[in-house]
Amino acid sequence: MKKASVGNVIEFKNGLQGIVEKVNENSVIVNLTYMENFRELDLHERTVVNHKNYKIVAD
């Protein structure tokens, strides 16, 4: 599996999408404000996602 890089758009957990801000050894930090419906979902702006739990949508 290919690891995401900073700036990649990834999809995880039931269709949530975000932009990778930082790549760690076992996870990435993702900015969720990329989604159009971000405010409606009442989520935190950033979250941590393990490399096993996402797929890259756009480079």
C-alpha positions in Angstrom: 0.0 0.0 0.0 1.3 3.4 -0.9 1.6 6.0 1.9 0.0 9.4 1.4 2.2 12.5 1.1 1.6 16.1 2.3 -1.1 17.6 0.1 -2.7 14.4 -1.0 -6.5 14.1 -0.6 -7.5 10.9 1.2 -10.7 9.1 2.0 -11.4 7.2 5.2 -14.1 6.1 7.6 -17.4 6.0 5.7 -16.5 8.6 3.0 -14.9 11.4 5.0 -12.2 13.2 3.0 -9.4 15.5 3.9 -6.0 16.9 2.9 -2.9 15.4 4.4 -1.0 18.0 6.5 1.7 15.8 8.1 3.0 12.3 7.6 4.1 10.4 10.7 5.6 6.9 10.9 2.3 5.1 11.4 -0.3 7.7 10.6 -1.2 11.0 8.9 -2.7 14.2 10.2 -5.6 15.3 8.0 -7.4 18.6 7.6 -11.1 17.9 7.3 -12.1 21.5 6.3 -11.6 20.3 2.7 -15.1 18.8 2.7 -17.9 21.1 1.5 -20.2 19.8 4.3 -17.6 20.1 7.0 -19.6 22.6 9.1 -22.8 20.5 8.9 -20.9 17.4 10.2 -19.7 19.2 13.4 -16.2 17.6 13.3 -12.9 18.8 14.6 -10.8 20.5 12.0 -8.0 17.9 12.1 -7.8 14.2 12.8 -5.2 11.4 12.9 -5.7 8.4 10.5 -3.6 5.3 10.5 -1.9 4.4 7.2 -4.0 1.1 7.1 -7.3 3.0 7.3 -7.4 5.3 4.2 -7.1 5.4 0.5 -5.6 8.1 -1.6 -8.2 9.9 -3.7 -6.0 12.6 -5.4 -2.3 13.3 -5.5 
